[in-house]
Amino acid sequence: MKLKGIELKGTYKVRYYDTGFVIYDEKGNTFYREDGNAYWFRRKYEIYYENSNGEIIDKRVKELTIEEIEKLLGYKIKIKGERK
């Protein structure tokens, strides 16, 4: 199911109110909320939060290439072999 561009997989509960609605995840945590004043927010509990004011808190693990890491660091890096 898609809601405003958000792909919902799994079990979610939706509660509708006079001025908006709330979507809860399978654990009962608020996943998405929207009110009648065009304010909204969505979150992946304890990992990701975003709201209509542009605030984003992102604690997801990011995968980067060596080139992306070098660009962030500002210098070249060399990968050493792993110990067994």
Secondary structure as GFF3:
##gff-version 3
##sequence-region A 1 84
A	DSSP	beta_strand	2	3	.	.	.	ID=ss1
A	DSSP	beta_strand	6	7	.	.	.	ID=ss2
A	DSSP	beta_strand	13	17	.	.	.	ID=ss3
A	DSSP	beta_strand	20	24	.	.	.	ID=ss4
A	DSSP	beta_strand	30	34	.	.	.	ID=ss5
A	DSSP	beta_strand	40	44	.	.	.	ID=ss6
A	DSSP	beta_strand	48	51	.	.	.	ID=ss7
A	DSSP	beta_strand	56	58	.	.	.	ID=ss8
A	DSSP	alpha_helix	66	73	.	.	.	ID=ss9
###
